[in-house]
Amino acid sequence: MTTHTIGVFMGAQYGHLEEFHEAAAAMGHGIAEHGWSLVYGGSKSGLMGEVAVNAINAGADVTGIRPSSFLPEEAGHELQMSHIDVPDMDTRKRMMFEQADAFVFLPGGMGTLEELGQVMSWTKLGYYEKPIILVNIAGFWDDMVAWFETAIDAEFATREGLSHLALMPSVAETFTYLEGEFEE
């Protein structure tokens, strides 16, 4: 069985909906159940920590790439995973982008939005041809999808340019989608 590495981007906060927590836990468990590895931003805070802890506890290999500016209580040094400390956020993103075979975006804030924008931009420029999945828990990504439609209508984006992007309504459907992508 081929081992794949899933890059998961999500909030360093918890969010206000239980569905966000459930999705983070399911993502971590699912990565382990598939025999895949997780690469993520390295924090033990918020949804980031939930995905990592659940993946580790279920037996997945986890790599946390974190800027050296993280406060010790955020860094998750005690988590049983590979830790890569980097000087800044740009290095962190670049390393995550290079290591991941697919990119999964759970709910998050400005950092998650920035990471999505960079993955999409670099994909458009031809740096990557990897699946990009927005897991639309409780309609979290609906407004982003509407913005994509507006950008297409205004001729700032094309459907072809968004061809690596998939919107999935659940974590379970995300794994089904990734299984199909990795079979090709």
Secondary structure, DSSP 8 states (H G I E B T S, - for coil): ----EEEEE--SS--S-HHHHHHHHHHHHHHHHTT-EEEE----SHHHHHHHHHHHHTT--EEEEEETTS-HHHH-TTSSSEEEEESSHHHHHHHHHHH-SEEEE-S--HHHHHHHHHHHHHHHTTS----EEEE-GGGTTHHHHHHHHHHHHTTSS-TGGGTTEEEESSHHHHHHHHHHHHH-
